[in-house]
Amino acid sequence: MMTKMLKFDTSGKELQVGFGSVESVAGALEAALEKTDYFAGDRFTAADVYLGSQLGWATQWGAMEVRPAIAAYLERITARPAAVRAKEIDDKLVPAPAAS
């Protein structure tokens, strides 16, 4: 994803170690999420904590396109009560912008 964000040309290197295709990964993740609500099936697991945070970051900063199944997944996991509480705690720690 960083290579995409930094606009490095990785064409033709998909089979080399350390390179791949963000589009291929997004396609595989989307295909999985079209079949089930969470990565491990119908229950929220540690896999969702990790992959959800990575997908949230990647889509927020433009490293990965927002696909419909991924967008619905991110909405599901960010609406969970623990995620809402964690965001409220984080938001209190971020200083308000200074008045200019």
Secondary structure, 3 states (H helix, E strand, C coil): CHHHHCCCCCCCCCCCCCCCCHHHHHHHHHHHHHHCCECCECCCCHHHHHHHHHHHHHHHCCCCCCCHHHHHHHHHHHCCHHHHHHHHHHHHHCCCCCCC
